[in-house]
């Protein structure tokens, strides 16, 4: 018999997917909510940071 150590799954009601990249945001990841939509902090930064600033 193999005892499989399962990762503890909880807070299922708090599962959140990023509106930008559609990847689930882990409970231990930083997230930001803007107008009721949740993003990874890094995705939110991308949305609000010019891709290539001039000069
Ligand atoms: Zn994201």
mmCIF file of the protein (N, C-alpha, C, O) and its ligand, coordinates in Angstrom:
data_MODEL
# 
_entry.id   MODEL 
# 
loop_
_entity.id 
_entity.type 
_entity.pdbx_number_of_molecules 
1 polymer     1 
2 non-polymer 1 
# 
_entity_poly.entity_id                      1 
_entity_poly.type                           'polypeptide(L)' 
_entity_poly.nstd_linkage                   no 
_entity_poly.nstd_monomer                   no 
_entity_poly.pdbx_seq_one_letter_code       
;(UNK)(UNK)(UNK)(UNK)(UNK)(UNK)(UNK)(UNK)(UNK)(UNK)(UNK)(UNK)(UNK)(UNK)(UNK)(UNK)
(UNK)(UNK)(UNK)(UNK)(UNK)(UNK)(UNK)(UNK)(UNK)(UNK)(UNK)(UNK)(UNK)(UNK)(UNK)(UNK)
(UNK)(UNK)(UNK)(UNK)(UNK)(UNK)(UNK)(UNK)(UNK)(UNK)(UNK)(UNK)(UNK)(UNK)(UNK)(UNK)
(UNK)(UNK)(UNK)(UNK)(UNK)(UNK)(UNK)
;
_entity_poly.pdbx_seq_one_letter_code_can   XXXXXXXXXXXXXXXXXXXXXXXXXXXXXXXXXXXXXXXXXXXXXXXXXXXXXXX 
_entity_poly.pdbx_strand_id                 A 
# 
loop_
_entity_poly_seq.entity_id 
_entity_poly_seq.num 
_entity_poly_seq.mon_id 
_entity_poly_seq.hetero 
1 1  UNK n 
1 2  UNK n 
1 3  UNK n 
1 4  UNK n 
1 5  UNK n 
1 6  UNK n 
1 7  UNK n 
1 8  UNK n 
1 9  UNK n 
1 10 UNK n 
1 11 UNK n 
1 12 UNK n 
1 13 UNK n 
1 14 UNK n 
1 15 UNK n 
1 16 UNK n 
1 17 UNK n 
1 18 UNK n 
1 19 UNK n 
1 20 UNK n 
1 21 UNK n 
1 22 UNK n 
1 23 UNK n 
1 24 UNK n 
1 25 UNK n 
1 26 UNK n 
1 27 UNK n 
1 28 UNK n 
1 29 UNK n 
1 30 UNK n 
1 31 UNK n 
1 32 UNK n 
1 33 UNK n 
1 34 UNK n 
1 35 UNK n 
1 36 UNK n 
1 37 UNK n 
1 38 UNK n 
1 39 UNK n 
1 40 UNK n 
1 41 UNK n 
1 42 UNK n 
1 43 UNK n 
1 44 UNK n 
1 45 UNK n 
1 46 UNK n 
1 47 UNK n 
1 48 UNK n 
1 49 UNK n 
1 50 UNK n 
1 51 UNK n 
1 52 UNK n 
1 53 UNK n 
1 54 UNK n 
1 55 UNK n 
# 
loop_
_struct_asym.id 
_struct_asym.entity_id 
A 1 
B 2 
# 
loop_
_chem_comp.id 
_chem_comp.type 
_chem_comp.mon_nstd_flag 
UNK 'L-peptide linking' . 
ZN  non-polymer         . 
# 
_pdbx_entity_nonpoly.entity_id   2 
_pdbx_entity_nonpoly.name        ? 
_pdbx_entity_nonpoly.comp_id     ZN 
# 
_pdbx_nonpoly_scheme.asym_id         B 
_pdbx_nonpoly_scheme.entity_id       2 
_pdbx_nonpoly_scheme.mon_id          ZN 
_pdbx_nonpoly_scheme.ndb_seq_num     1 
_pdbx_nonpoly_scheme.pdb_seq_num     101 
_pdbx_nonpoly_scheme.auth_seq_num    101 
_pdbx_nonpoly_scheme.pdb_mon_id      ZN 
_pdbx_nonpoly_scheme.auth_mon_id     ZN 
_pdbx_nonpoly_scheme.pdb_strand_id   A 
_pdbx_nonpoly_scheme.pdb_ins_code    . 
# 
loop_
_atom_site.group_PDB 
_atom_site.id 
_atom_site.type_symbol 
_atom_site.label_atom_id 
_atom_site.label_alt_id 
_atom_site.label_comp_id 
_atom_site.label_asym_id 
_atom_site.label_entity_id 
_atom_site.label_seq_id 
_atom_site.pdbx_PDB_ins_code 
_atom_site.Cartn_x 
_atom_site.Cartn_y 
_atom_site.Cartn_z 
_atom_site.occupancy 
_atom_site.B_iso_or_equiv 
_atom_site.pdbx_formal_charge 
_atom_site.auth_seq_id 
_atom_site.auth_comp_id 
_atom_site.auth_asym_id 
_atom_site.auth_atom_id 
_atom_site.pdbx_PDB_model_num 
ATOM   1   N  N  . UNK A 1 1  ? 0.840   -1.203 0.000   1.00 0.00 ? 1   UNK A N  1 
ATOM   2   C  CA . UNK A 1 1  ? 0.000   0.000  0.000   1.00 0.00 ? 1   UNK A CA 1 
ATOM   3   C  C  . UNK A 1 1  ? 0.871   1.248  0.000   1.00 0.00 ? 1   UNK A C  1 
ATOM   4   O  O  . UNK A 1 1  ? 1.891   1.339  0.684   1.00 0.00 ? 1   UNK A O  1 
ATOM   5   N  N  . UNK A 1 2  ? 0.440   2.151  -0.760  1.00 0.00 ? 2   UNK A N  1 
ATOM   6   C  CA . UNK A 1 2  ? 1.181   3.408  -0.810  1.00 0.00 ? 2   UNK A CA 1 
ATOM   7   C  C  . UNK A 1 2  ? 0.332   4.495  -0.175  1.00 0.00 ? 2   UNK A C  1 
ATOM   8   O  O  . UNK A 1 2  ? -0.808  4.750  -0.563  1.00 0.00 ? 2   UNK A O  1 
ATOM   9   N  N  . UNK A 1 3  ? 0.913   5.091  0.768   1.00 0.00 ? 3   UNK A N  1 
ATOM   10  C  CA . UNK A 1 3  ? 0.197   6.185  1.406   1.00 0.00 ? 3   UNK A CA 1 
ATOM   11  C  C  . UNK A 1 3  ? 0.516   7.485  0.664   1.00 0.00 ? 3   UNK A C  1 
ATOM   12  O  O  . UNK A 1 3  ? 1.657   7.946  0.631   1.00 0.00 ? 3   UNK A O  1 
ATOM   13  N  N  . UNK A 1 4  ? -0.486  8.031  0.098   1.00 0.00 ? 4   UNK A N  1 
ATOM   14  C  CA . UNK A 1 4  ? -0.282  9.269  -0.648  1.00 0.00 ? 4   UNK A CA 1 
ATOM   15  C  C  . UNK A 1 4  ? -0.593  10.448 0.253   1.00 0.00 ? 4   UNK A C  1 
ATOM   16  O  O  . UNK A 1 4  ? -1.676  10.581 0.821   1.00 0.00 ? 4   UNK A O  1 
ATOM   17  N  N  . UNK A 1 5  ? 0.375   11.258 0.345   1.00 0.00 ? 5   UNK A N  1 
ATOM   18  C  CA . UNK A 1 5  ? 0.180   12.453 1.159   1.00 0.00 ? 5   UNK A CA 1 
ATOM   19  C  C  . UNK A 1 5  ? -0.458  13.526 0.292   1.00 0.00 ? 5   UNK A C  1 
ATOM   20  O  O  . UNK A 1 5  ? 0.187   14.150 -0.551  1.00 0.00 ? 5   UNK A O  1 
ATOM   21  N  N  . UNK A 1 6  ? -1.695  13.708 0.523   1.00 0.00 ? 6   UNK A N  1 
ATOM   22  C  CA . UNK A 1 6  ? -2.382  14.705 -0.306  1.00 0.00 ? 6   UNK A CA 1 
ATOM   23  C  C  . UNK A 1 6  ? -2.120  16.109 0.210   1.00 0.00 ? 6   UNK A C  1 
ATOM   24  O  O  . UNK A 1 6  ? -1.996  16.357 1.409   1.00 0.00 ? 6   UNK A O  1 
ATOM   25  N  N  . UNK A 1 7  ? -2.048  16.970 -0.709  1.00 0.00 ? 7   UNK A N  1 
ATOM   26  C  CA . UNK A 1 7  ? -1.956  18.365 -0.301  1.00 0.00 ? 7   UNK A CA 1 
ATOM   27  C  C  . UNK A 1 7  ? -3.285  18.743 0.337   1.00 0.00 ? 7   UNK A C  1 
ATOM   28  O  O  . UNK A 1 7  ? -4.358  18.340 -0.113  1.00 0.00 ? 7   UNK A O  1 
ATOM   29  N  N  . UNK A 1 8  ? -3.182  19.482 1.337   1.00 0.00 ? 8   UNK A N  1 
ATOM   30  C  CA . UNK A 1 8  ? -4.406  19.863 2.025   1.00 0.00 ? 8   UNK A CA 1 
ATOM   31  C  C  . UNK A 1 8  ? -5.198  20.849 1.162   1.00 0.00 ? 8   UNK A C  1 
ATOM   32  O  O  . UNK A 1 8  ? -4.710  21.903 0.753   1.00 0.00 ? 8   UNK A O  1 
ATOM   33  N  N  . UNK A 1 9  ? -6.411  20.457 0.918   1.00 0.00 ? 9   UNK A N  1 
ATOM   34  C  CA . UNK A 1 9  ? -7.256  21.332 0.113   1.00 0.00 ? 9   UNK A CA 1 
ATOM   35  C  C  . UNK A 1 9  ? -8.340  21.916 1.004   1.00 0.00 ? 9   UNK A C  1 
ATOM   36  O  O  . UNK A 1 9  ? -9.107  21.196 1.644   1.00 0.00 ? 9   UNK A O  1 
ATOM   37  N  N  . UNK A 1 10 ? -8.379  23.159 1.025   1.00 0.00 ? 10  UNK A N  1 
ATOM   38  C  CA . UNK A 1 10 ? -9.408  23.812 1.828   1.00 0.00 ? 10  UNK A CA 1 
ATOM   39  C  C  . UNK A 1 10 ? -9.672  25.192 1.249   1.00 0.00 ? 10  UNK A C  1 
ATOM   40  O  O  . UNK A 1 10 ? -9.060  25.610 0.265   1.00 0.00 ? 10  UNK A O  1 
ATOM   41  N  N  . UNK A 1 11 ? -10.562 25.852 1.864   1.00 0.00 ? 11  UNK A N  1 
ATOM   42  C  CA . UNK A 1 11 ? -10.954 27.167 1.361   1.00 0.00 ? 11  UNK A CA 1 
ATOM   43  C  C  . UNK A 1 11 ? -11.437 27.080 -0.078  1.00 0.00 ? 11  UNK A C  1 
ATOM   44  O  O  . UNK A 1 11 ? -11.178 27.969 -0.890  1.00 0.00 ? 11  UNK A O  1 
ATOM   45  N  N  . UNK A 1 12 ? -12.140 25.998 -0.381  1.00 0.00 ? 12  UNK A N  1 
ATOM   46  C  CA . UNK A 1 12 ? -12.582 25.817 -1.763  1.00 0.00 ? 12  UNK A CA 1 
ATOM   47  C  C  . UNK A 1 12 ? -13.479 26.958 -2.209  1.00 0.00 ? 12  UNK A C  1 
ATOM   48  O  O  . UNK A 1 12 ? -13.553 27.288 -3.393  1.00 0.00 ? 12  UNK A O  1 
ATOM   49  N  N  . UNK A 1 13 ? -14.143 27.541 -1.260  1.00 0.00 ? 13  UNK A N  1 
ATOM   50  C  CA . UNK A 1 13 ? -15.035 28.635 -1.635  1.00 0.00 ? 13  UNK A CA 1 
ATOM   51  C  C  . UNK A 1 13 ? -14.252 29.870 -2.033  1.00 0.00 ? 13  UNK A C  1 
ATOM   52  O  O  . UNK A 1 13 ? -14.796 30.816 -2.602  1.00 0.00 ? 13  UNK A O  1 
ATOM   53  N  N  . UNK A 1 14 ? -12.974 29.844 -1.725  1.00 0.00 ? 14  UNK A N  1 
ATOM   54  C  CA . UNK A 1 14 ? -12.165 31.020 -2.025  1.00 0.00 ? 14  UNK A CA 1 
ATOM   55  C  C  . UNK A 1 14 ? -11.380 30.865 -3.317  1.00 0.00 ? 14  UNK A C  1 
ATOM   56  O  O  . UNK A 1 14 ? -10.534 31.696 -3.647  1.00 0.00 ? 14  UNK A O  1 
ATOM   57  N  N  . UNK A 1 15 ? -11.674 29.778 -4.053  1.00 0.00 ? 15  UNK A N  1 
ATOM   58  C  CA . UNK A 1 15 ? -10.968 29.625 -5.324  1.00 0.00 ? 15  UNK A CA 1 
ATOM   59  C  C  . UNK A 1 15 ? -11.236 30.826 -6.216  1.00 0.00 ? 15  UNK A C  1 
ATOM   60  O  O  . UNK A 1 15 ? -12.376 31.232 -6.439  1.00 0.00 ? 15  UNK A O  1 
ATOM   61  N  N  . UNK A 1 16 ? -10.165 31.360 -6.704  1.00 0.00 ? 16  UNK A N  1 
ATOM   62  C  CA . UNK A 1 16 ? -10.289 32.567 -7.509  1.00 0.00 ? 16  UNK A CA 1 
ATOM   63  C  C  . UNK A 1 16 ? -9.431  32.432 -8.750  1.00 0.00 ? 16  UNK A C  1 
ATOM   64  O  O  . UNK A 1 16 ? -8.283  31.991 -8.696  1.00 0.00 ? 16  UNK A O  1 
ATOM   65  N  N  . UNK A 1 17 ? -10.007 32.816 -9.848  1.00 0.00 ? 17  UNK A N  1 
ATOM   66  C  CA . UNK A 1 17 ? -9.233  32.803 -11.084 1.00 0.00 ? 17  UNK A CA 1 
ATOM   67  C  C  . UNK A 1 17 ? -8.937  34.225 -11.523 1.00 0.00 ? 17  UNK A C  1 
ATOM   68  O  O  . UNK A 1 17 ? -9.771  35.123 -11.406 1.00 0.00 ? 17  UNK A O  1 
ATOM   69  N  N  . UNK A 1 18 ? -7.741  34.401 -12.026 1.00 0.00 ? 18  UNK A N  1 
ATOM   70  C  CA . UNK A 1 18 ? -7.326  35.715 -12.503 1.00 0.00 ? 18  UNK A CA 1 
ATOM   71  C  C  . UNK A 1 18 ? -8.106  36.089 -13.759 1.00 0.00 ? 18  UNK A C  1 
ATOM   72  O  O  . UNK A 1 18 ? -8.217  35.282 -14.682 1.00 0.00 ? 18  UNK A O  1 
ATOM   73  N  N  . UNK A 1 19 ? -8.627  37.260 -13.799 1.00 0.00 ? 19  UNK A N  1 
ATOM   74  C  CA . UNK A 1 19 ? -9.393  37.728 -14.952 1.00 0.00 ? 19  UNK A CA 1 
ATOM   75  C  C  . UNK A 1 19 ? -8.497  37.945 -16.167 1.00 0.00 ? 19  UNK A C  1 
ATOM   76  O  O  . UNK A 1 19 ? -8.970  37.989 -17.303 1.00 0.00 ? 19  UNK A O  1 
ATOM   77  N  N  . UNK A 1 20 ? -7.227  38.077 -15.917 1.00 0.00 ? 20  UNK A N  1 
ATOM   78  C  CA . UNK A 1 20 ? -6.317  38.406 -17.009 1.00 0.00 ? 20  UNK A CA 1 
ATOM   79  C  C  . UNK A 1 20 ? -5.746  37.153 -17.665 1.00 0.00 ? 20  UNK A C  1 
ATOM   80  O  O  . UNK A 1 20 ? -5.795  37.019 -18.887 1.00 0.00 ? 20  UNK A O  1 
ATOM   81  N  N  . UNK A 1 21 ? -5.211  36.245 -16.875 1.00 0.00 ? 21  UNK A N  1 
ATOM   82  C  CA . UNK A 1 21 ? -4.530  35.093 -17.447 1.00 0.00 ? 21  UNK A CA 1 
ATOM   83  C  C  . UNK A 1 21 ? -5.310  33.799 -17.242 1.00 0.00 ? 21  UNK A C  1 
ATOM   84  O  O  . UNK A 1 21 ? -4.889  32.739 -17.707 1.00 0.00 ? 21  UNK A O  1 
ATOM   85  N  N  . UNK A 1 22 ? -6.439  33.878 -16.551 1.00 0.00 ? 22  UNK A N  1 
ATOM   86  C  CA . UNK A 1 22 ? -7.310  32.715 -16.349 1.00 0.00 ? 22  UNK A CA 1 
ATOM   87  C  C  . UNK A 1 22 ? -6.640  31.594 -15.573 1.00 0.00 ? 22  UNK A C  1 
ATOM   88  O  O  . UNK A 1 22 ? -7.067  30.442 -15.655 1.00 0.00 ? 22  UNK A O  1 
ATOM   89  N  N  . UNK A 1 23 ? -5.630  31.907 -14.845 1.00 0.00 ? 23  UNK A N  1 
ATOM   90  C  CA . UNK A 1 23 ? -4.970  30.925 -13.993 1.00 0.00 ? 23  UNK A CA 1 
ATOM   91  C  C  . UNK A 1 23 ? -5.447  31.136 -12.564 1.00 0.00 ? 23  UNK A C  1 
ATOM   92  O  O  . UNK A 1 23 ? -5.642  32.261 -12.104 1.00 0.00 ? 23  UNK A O  1 
ATOM   93  N  N  . UNK A 1 24 ? -5.624  30.022 -11.886 1.00 0.00 ? 24  UNK A N  1 
ATOM   94  C  CA . UNK A 1 24 ? -6.118  30.129 -10.529 1.00 0.00 ? 24  UNK A CA 1 
ATOM   95  C  C  . UNK A 1 24 ? -5.119  30.855 -9.646  1.00 0.00 ? 24  UNK A C  1 
ATOM   96  O  O  . UNK A 1 24 ? -3.909  30.653 -9.754  1.00 0.00 ? 24  UNK A O  1 
ATOM   97  N  N  . UNK A 1 25 ? -5.622  31.667 -8.807  1.00 0.00 ? 25  UNK A N  1 
ATOM   98  C  CA . UNK A 1 25 ? -4.772  32.380 -7.871  1.00 0.00 ? 25  UNK A CA 1 
ATOM   99  C  C  . UNK A 1 25 ? -4.741  31.602 -6.572  1.00 0.00 ? 25  UNK A C  1 
ATOM   100 O  O  . UNK A 1 25 ? -5.779  31.396 -5.943  1.00 0.00 ? 25  UNK A O  1 
ATOM   101 N  N  . UNK A 1 26 ? -3.588  31.181 -6.176  1.00 0.00 ? 26  UNK A N  1 
ATOM   102 C  CA . UNK A 1 26 ? -3.449  30.427 -4.942  1.00 0.00 ? 26  UNK A CA 1 
ATOM   103 C  C  . UNK A 1 26 ? -3.730  31.329 -3.746  1.00 0.00 ? 26  UNK A C  1 
ATOM   104 O  O  . UNK A 1 26 ? -3.504  32.538 -3.784  1.00 0.00 ? 26  UNK A O  1 
ATOM   105 N  N  . UNK A 1 27 ? -4.225  30.711 -2.699  1.00 0.00 ? 27  UNK A N  1 
ATOM   106 C  CA . UNK A 1 27 ? -4.533  31.506 -1.499  1.00 0.00 ? 27  UNK A CA 1 
ATOM   107 C  C  . UNK A 1 27 ? -3.312  32.236 -0.951  1.00 0.00 ? 27  UNK A C  1 
ATOM   108 O  O  . UNK A 1 27 ? -3.434  33.276 -0.304  1.00 0.00 ? 27  UNK A O  1 
ATOM   109 N  N  . UNK A 1 28 ? -2.143  31.682 -1.217  1.00 0.00 ? 28  UNK A N  1 
ATOM   110 C  CA . UNK A 1 28 ? -0.932  32.305 -0.675  1.00 0.00 ? 28  UNK A CA 1 
ATOM   111 C  C  . UNK A 1 28 ? -0.299  33.277 -1.667  1.00 0.00 ? 28  UNK A C  1 
ATOM   112 O  O  . UNK A 1 28 ? 0.759   33.850 -1.406  1.00 0.00 ? 28  UNK A O  1 
ATOM   113 N  N  . UNK A 1 29 ? -0.968  33.450 -2.815  1.00 0.00 ? 29  UNK A N  1 
ATOM   114 C  CA . UNK A 1 29 ? -0.447  34.416 -3.771  1.00 0.00 ? 29  UNK A CA 1 
ATOM   115 C  C  . UNK A 1 29 ? -1.105  35.767 -3.548  1.00 0.00 ? 29  UNK A C  1 
ATOM   116 O  O  . UNK A 1 29 ? -2.252  35.866 -3.111  1.00 0.00 ? 29  UNK A O  1 
ATOM   117 N  N  . UNK A 1 30 ? -0.362  36.771 -3.854  1.00 0.00 ? 30  UNK A N  1 
ATOM   118 C  CA . UNK A 1 30 ? -0.940  38.095 -3.721  1.00 0.00 ? 30  UNK A CA 1 
ATOM   119 C  C  . UNK A 1 30 ? -1.939  38.324 -4.837  1.00 0.00 ? 30  UNK A C  1 
ATOM   120 O  O  . UNK A 1 30 ? -1.703  37.940 -5.982  1.00 0.00 ? 30  UNK A O  1 
ATOM   121 N  N  . UNK A 1 31 ? -3.003  38.919 -4.516  1.00 0.00 ? 31  UNK A N  1 
ATOM   122 C  CA . UNK A 1 31 ? -4.015  39.202 -5.523  1.00 0.00 ? 31  UNK A CA 1 
ATOM   123 C  C  . UNK A 1 31 ? -4.581  40.595 -5.292  1.00 0.00 ? 31  UNK A C  1 
ATOM   124 O  O  . UNK A 1 31 ? -4.473  41.175 -4.212  1.00 0.00 ? 31  UNK A O  1 
ATOM   125 N  N  . UNK A 1 32 ? -5.175  41.091 -6.335  1.00 0.00 ? 32  UNK A N  1 
ATOM   126 C  CA . UNK A 1 32 ? -5.754  42.419 -6.220  1.00 0.00 ? 32  UNK A CA 1 
ATOM   127 C  C  . UNK A 1 32 ? -7.132  42.383 -6.861  1.00 0.00 ? 32  UNK A C  1 
ATOM   128 O  O  . UNK A 1 32 ? -7.324  41.753 -7.901  1.00 0.00 ? 32  UNK A O  1 
ATOM   129 N  N  . UNK A 1 33 ? -8.072  43.047 -6.251  1.00 0.00 ? 33  UNK A N  1 
ATOM   130 C  CA . UNK A 1 33 ? -9.428  43.074 -6.764  1.00 0.00 ? 33  UNK A CA 1 
ATOM   131 C  C  . UNK A 1 33 ? -9.733  44.468 -7.274  1.00 0.00 ? 33  UNK A C  1 
ATOM   132 O  O  . UNK A 1 33 ? -9.634  45.453 -6.543  1.00 0.00 ? 33  UNK A O  1 
ATOM   133 N  N  . UNK A 1 34 ? -10.103 44.530 -8.531  1.00 0.00 ? 34  UNK A N  1 
ATOM   134 C  CA . UNK A 1 34 ? -10.430 45.806 -9.138  1.00 0.00 ? 34  UNK A CA 1 
ATOM   135 C  C  . UNK A 1 34 ? -11.829 45.717 -9.733  1.00 0.00 ? 34  UNK A C  1 
ATOM   136 O  O  . UNK A 1 34 ? -12.086 44.912 -10.628 1.00 0.00 ? 34  UNK A O  1 
ATOM   137 N  N  . UNK A 1 35 ? -12.698 46.526 -9.243  1.00 0.00 ? 35  UNK A N  1 
ATOM   138 C  CA . UNK A 1 35 ? -14.081 46.539 -9.732  1.00 0.00 ? 35  UNK A CA 1 
ATOM   139 C  C  . UNK A 1 35 ? -14.697 45.147 -9.724  1.00 0.00 ? 35  UNK A C  1 
ATOM   140 O  O  . UNK A 1 35 ? -15.381 44.758 -10.671 1.00 0.00 ? 35  UNK A O  1 
ATOM   141 N  N  . UNK A 1 36 ? -14.455 44.412 -8.669  1.00 0.00 ? 36  UNK A N  1 
ATOM   142 C  CA . UNK A 1 36 ? -15.076 43.107 -8.527  1.00 0.00 ? 36  UNK A CA 1 
ATOM   143 C  C  . UNK A 1 36 ? -14.366 42.001 -9.279  1.00 0.00 ? 36  UNK A C  1 
ATOM   144 O  O  . UNK A 1 36 ? -14.775 40.843 -9.198  1.00 0.00 ? 36  UNK A O  1 
ATOM   145 N  N  . UNK A 1 37 ? -13.322 42.328 -10.003 1.00 0.00 ? 37  UNK A N  1 
ATOM   146 C  CA . UNK A 1 37 ? -12.547 41.322 -10.713 1.00 0.00 ? 37  UNK A CA 1 
ATOM   147 C  C  . UNK A 1 37 ? -11.214 41.140 -10.015 1.00 0.00 ? 37  UNK A C  1 
ATOM   148 O  O  . UNK A 1 37 ? -10.600 42.084 -9.520  1.00 0.00 ? 37  UNK A O  1 
ATOM   149 N  N  . UNK A 1 38 ? -10.799 39.899 -9.998  1.00 0.00 ? 38  UNK A N  1 
ATOM   150 C  CA . UNK A 1 38 ? -9.582  39.581 -9.254  1.00 0.00 ? 38  UNK A CA 1 
ATOM   151 C  C  . UNK A 1 38 ? -8.445  39.277 -10.209 1.00 0.00 ? 38  UNK A C  1 
ATOM   152 O  O  . UNK A 1 38 ? -8.627  38.585 -11.211 1.00 0.00 ? 38  UNK A O  1 
ATOM   153 N  N  . UNK A 1 39 ? -7.305  39.786 -9.901  1.00 0.00 ? 39  UNK A N  1 
ATOM   154 C  CA . UNK A 1 39 ? -6.114  39.575 -10.724 1.00 0.00 ? 39  UNK A CA 1 
ATOM   155 C  C  . UNK A 1 39 ? -4.946  39.176 -9.847  1.00 0.00 ? 39  UNK A C  1 
ATOM   156 O  O  . UNK A 1 39 ? -4.908  39.491 -8.658  1.00 0.00 ? 39  UNK A O  1 
ATOM   157 N  N  . UNK A 1 40 ? -3.984  38.472 -10.454 1.00 0.00 ? 40  UNK A N  1 
ATOM   158 C  CA . UNK A 1 40 ? -2.683  38.390 -9.814  1.00 0.00 ? 40  UNK A CA 1 
ATOM   159 C  C  . UNK A 1 40 ? -2.132  39.805 -9.724  1.00 0.00 ? 40  UNK A C  1 
ATOM   160 O  O  . UNK A 1 40 ? -2.411  40.655 -10.570 1.00 0.00 ? 40  UNK A O  1 
ATOM   161 N  N  . UNK A 1 41 ? -1.369  40.030 -8.715  1.00 0.00 ? 41  UNK A N  1 
ATOM   162 C  CA . UNK A 1 41 ? -0.765  41.352 -8.609  1.00 0.00 ? 41  UNK A CA 1 
ATOM   163 C  C  . UNK A 1 41 ? 0.098   41.618 -9.837  1.00 0.00 ? 41  UNK A C  1 
ATOM   164 O  O  . UNK A 1 41 ? 0.101   42.724 -10.378 1.00 0.00 ? 41  UNK A O  1 
ATOM   165 N  N  . UNK A 1 42 ? 0.835   40.584 -10.273 1.00 0.00 ? 42  UNK A N  1 
ATOM   166 C  CA . UNK A 1 42 ? 1.731   40.796 -11.425 1.00 0.00 ? 42  UNK A CA 1 
ATOM   167 C  C  . UNK A 1 42 ? 0.932   41.074 -12.689 1.00 0.00 ? 42  UNK A C  1 
ATOM   168 O  O  . UNK A 1 42 ? 1.358   41.870 -13.526 1.00 0.00 ? 42  UNK A O  1 
ATOM   169 N  N  . UNK A 1 43 ? -0.219  40.430 -12.838 1.00 0.00 ? 43  UNK A N  1 
ATOM   170 C  CA . UNK A 1 43 ? -1.038  40.672 -14.016 1.00 0.00 ? 43  UNK A CA 1 
ATOM   171 C  C  . UNK A 1 43 ? -1.633  42.074 -13.965 1.00 0.00 ? 43  UNK A C  1 
ATOM   172 O  O  . UNK A 1 43 ? -1.724  42.764 -14.980 1.00 0.00 ? 43  UNK A O  1 
ATOM   173 N  N  . UNK A 1 44 ? -2.021  42.464 -12.808 1.00 0.00 ? 44  UNK A N  1 
ATOM   174 C  CA . UNK A 1 44 ? -2.582  43.804 -12.668 1.00 0.00 ? 44  UNK A CA 1 
ATOM   175 C  C  . UNK A 1 44 ? -1.546  44.853 -13.002 1.00 0.00 ? 44  UNK A C  1 
ATOM   176 O  O  . UNK A 1 44 ? -1.842  45.872 -13.628 1.00 0.00 ? 44  UNK A O  1 
ATOM   177 N  N  . UNK A 1 45 ? -0.330  44.585 -12.574 1.00 0.00 ? 45  UNK A N  1 
ATOM   178 C  CA . UNK A 1 45 ? 0.746   45.529 -12.882 1.00 0.00 ? 45  UNK A CA 1 
ATOM   179 C  C  . UNK A 1 45 ? 0.958   45.612 -14.387 1.00 0.00 ? 45  UNK A C  1 
ATOM   180 O  O  . UNK A 1 45 ? 1.194   46.693 -14.928 1.00 0.00 ? 45  UNK A O  1 
ATOM   181 N  N  . UNK A 1 46 ? 0.871   44.460 -15.067 1.00 0.00 ? 46  UNK A N  1 
ATOM   182 C  CA . UNK A 1 46 ? 1.036   44.465 -16.523 1.00 0.00 ? 46  UNK A CA 1 
ATOM   183 C  C  . UNK A 1 46 ? -0.039  45.313 -17.176 1.00 0.00 ? 46  UNK A C  1 
ATOM   184 O  O  . UNK A 1 46 ? 0.227   46.083 -18.099 1.00 0.00 ? 46  UNK A O  1 
ATOM   185 N  N  . UNK A 1 47 ? -1.252  45.158 -16.681 1.00 0.00 ? 47  UNK A N  1 
ATOM   186 C  CA . UNK A 1 47 ? -2.366  45.881 -17.289 1.00 0.00 ? 47  UNK A CA 1 
ATOM   187 C  C  . UNK A 1 47 ? -2.208  47.381 -17.154 1.00 0.00 ? 47  UNK A C  1 
ATOM   188 O  O  . UNK A 1 47 ? -2.675  48.155 -17.989 1.00 0.00 ? 47  UNK A O  1 
ATOM   189 N  N  . UNK A 1 48 ? -1.555  47.762 -16.107 1.00 0.00 ? 48  UNK A N  1 
ATOM   190 C  CA . UNK A 1 48 ? -1.486  49.189 -15.822 1.00 0.00 ? 48  UNK A CA 1 
ATOM   191 C  C  . UNK A 1 48 ? -0.099  49.757 -16.014 1.00 0.00 ? 48  UNK A C  1 
ATOM   192 O  O  . UNK A 1 48 ? 0.189   50.881 -15.603 1.00 0.00 ? 48  UNK A O  1 
ATOM   193 N  N  . UNK A 1 49 ? 0.754   48.973 -16.638 1.00 0.00 ? 49  UNK A N  1 
ATOM   194 C  CA . UNK A 1 49 ? 2.100   49.459 -16.912 1.00 0.00 ? 49  UNK A CA 1 
ATOM   195 C  C  . UNK A 1 49 ? 2.298   49.457 -18.428 1.00 0.00 ? 49  UNK A C  1 
ATOM   196 O  O  . UNK A 1 49 ? 2.100   48.426 -19.070 1.00 0.00 ? 49  UNK A O  1 
ATOM   197 N  N  . UNK A 1 50 ? 2.674   50.557 -18.990 1.00 0.00 ? 50  UNK A N  1 
ATOM   198 C  CA . UNK A 1 50 ? 2.939   50.601 -20.423 1.00 0.00 ? 50  UNK A CA 1 
ATOM   199 C  C  . UNK A 1 50 ? 3.965   49.533 -20.803 1.00 0.00 ? 50  UNK A C  1 
ATOM   200 O  O  . UNK A 1 50 ? 5.000   49.400 -20.151 1.00 0.00 ? 50  UNK A O  1 
ATOM   201 N  N  . UNK A 1 51 ? 3.673   48.775 -21.862 1.00 0.00 ? 51  UNK A N  1 
ATOM   202 C  CA . UNK A 1 51 ? 4.555   47.683 -22.234 1.00 0.00 ? 51  UNK A CA 1 
ATOM   203 C  C  . UNK A 1 51 ? 5.951   48.203 -22.569 1.00 0.00 ? 51  UNK A C  1 
ATOM   204 O  O  . UNK A 1 51 ? 6.961   47.702 -22.077 1.00 0.00 ? 51  UNK A O  1 
ATOM   205 N  N  . UNK A 1 52 ? 5.971   49.214 -23.414 1.00 0.00 ? 52  UNK A N  1 
ATOM   206 C  CA . UNK A 1 52 ? 7.280   49.771 -23.780 1.00 0.00 ? 52  UNK A CA 1 
ATOM   207 C  C  . UNK A 1 52 ? 7.228   51.288 -23.743 1.00 0.00 ? 52  UNK A C  1 
ATOM   208 O  O  . UNK A 1 52 ? 6.867   51.931 -24.729 1.00 0.00 ? 52  UNK A O  1 
ATOM   209 N  N  . UNK A 1 53 ? 7.578   51.835 -22.639 1.00 0.00 ? 53  UNK A N  1 
ATOM   210 C  CA . UNK A 1 53 ? 7.605   53.291 -22.559 1.00 0.00 ? 53  UNK A CA 1 
ATOM   211 C  C  . UNK A 1 53 ? 8.625   53.878 -23.527 1.00 0.00 ? 53  UNK A C  1 
ATOM   212 O  O  . UNK A 1 53 ? 9.714   53.342 -23.731 1.00 0.00 ? 53  UNK A O  1 
ATOM   213 N  N  . UNK A 1 54 ? 8.227   54.996 -24.109 1.00 0.00 ? 54  UNK A N  1 
ATOM   214 C  CA . UNK A 1 54 ? 9.145   55.622 -25.052 1.00 0.00 ? 54  UNK A CA 1 
ATOM   215 C  C  . UNK A 1 54 ? 10.363  56.188 -24.334 1.00 0.00 ? 54  UNK A C  1 
ATOM   216 O  O  . UNK A 1 54 ? 10.363  56.452 -23.132 1.00 0.00 ? 54  UNK A O  1 
ATOM   217 N  N  . UNK A 1 55 ? 11.389  56.354 -25.141 1.00 0.00 ? 55  UNK A N  1 
ATOM   218 C  CA . UNK A 1 55 ? 12.649  56.869 -24.637 1.00 0.00 ? 55  UNK A CA 1 
ATOM   219 C  C  . UNK A 1 55 ? 13.248  55.934 -23.577 1.00 0.00 ? 55  UNK A C  1 
ATOM   220 O  O  . UNK A 1 55 ? 14.319  56.216 -23.040 1.00 0.00 ? 55  UNK A O  1 
HETATM 221 ZN ZN . ZN  B 2 .  ? -2.964  36.424 -13.711 1.00 0.00 ? 101 ZN  A ZN 1 
# 
